[in-house]
Structure formats: C-alpha cells, structure tokens
Amino acid sequence: MSGDRDSRPGGSALDELIAAFDEVNGPAAPVAVADKQARLTAEPPPGARAAV
C-alpha cells in the first residue's frame, strides 16, 4: 500500500488497534483489514443520522 496511513482519518490510532489485534489473534488477511479500514474511516452517507 502506498502513502502514509497517518494522513487518513483514524491513521495512527487505527494502526495501533490493528497491531494489538495481530498480537492476540495473528495477522489478519490484508484484504479484510483494508475493507474494515475503509468502513471505519468512510464518511457517512448523506442523510444518515447517528443512533441515539
């Protein structure tokens, strides 16, 4: 993957969570990690509201 992850939303903190997960569970599949990162850092769809 090119680029610095810290330049994206969630950057360093998300990397630390992934590293902690890897220590406990072993490395995750890179495709699954990329998919989850995209979901966690994506902008919400227009009109979406937070659950209260």
C-alpha positions in Angstrom: 0.0 0.0 0.0 1.5 3.3 -0.9 1.2 6.5 1.1 1.2 7.2 4.8 -1.7 5.9 6.8 -1.4 8.7 9.3 -2.6 11.1 6.6 -6.1 9.4 6.6 -8.8 9.7 9.2 -8.1 7.2 12.0 -4.4 6.9 10.9 -2.2 6.1 13.9 -4.9 5.1 16.4 -6.3 2.6 13.9 -2.9 1.2 13.1 -2.3 0.7 16.9 -5.6 -1.2 17.2 -4.7 -3.4 14.2 -1.3 -4.1 15.7 -2.9 -5.1 19.0 -5.3 -7.4 17.3 -2.4 -9.0 15.4 -0.5 -9.7 18.6 -3.5 -11.5 20.1 -5.0 -13.2 17.1 -2.2 -13.4 14.5 -2.2 -11.3 11.3 -5.5 -10.7 9.6 -6.0 -11.0 5.9 -4.8 -7.8 4.2 -7.9 -7.5 2.1 -10.1 -7.8 5.2 -8.1 -5.2 7.0 -8.3 -2.8 4.1 -12.1 -3.3 3.9 -12.6 -2.7 7.6 -10.4 0.4 7.5 -12.5 1.8 4.6 -15.7 1.1 6.6 -14.4 2.7 9.8 -12.9 5.8 8.1 -15.6 6.4 5.4 -17.9 9.4 5.5 -21.5 8.5 6.5 -23.9 8.6 3.6 -25.8 11.8 3.1 -28.9 11.9 5.3 -27.6 9.3 7.7 -28.1 10.1 11.4 -26.4 8.7 14.5 -28.4 6.4 16.6 -29.4 7.9 19.9 
